[in-house]
Amino acid sequence: MPTRQRVVLLILVLLSLLQQGVRWKLSSPEAAVVQAAEPTAAAQTEEPHCLLVHVNTAGMAELQTLPGIGPVYAERIIAARKEEPFREKHDLLRVSGIGEKRLARIADLICLYYDEDEQIK
């Protein structure tokens, strides 16, 4: 892919992530930390179950903060949870491309919380 196309693609991806509320915080030259933006006033009224990524309700940008999860895997996770919510971390293995190694990398960073009374998005 030519350099110009790569630059345009990178800019589009960054703008998309910024629009979805993702911020980067550079704490050192070697590491970049990706954080979700501050919640809106409406979201602040709802108490989160925990501070981990809720794979049953997280949006594209939040799912992509997980190591090894890019836009393709994030879309696959969203599609799979629409069919049936994830009840155990092992259920993520039904997502195409997520194997034992990738699951092991994200297992400590995810939460499977969902409200049974509320339909999963």
Helices and strands as residue ranges (DSSP letters): H 3-19, E 22-26, E 32-36, H 41-44, E 53-54, H 60-63, H 71-83, G 89-94, H 100-106, G 107-109, E 110-111
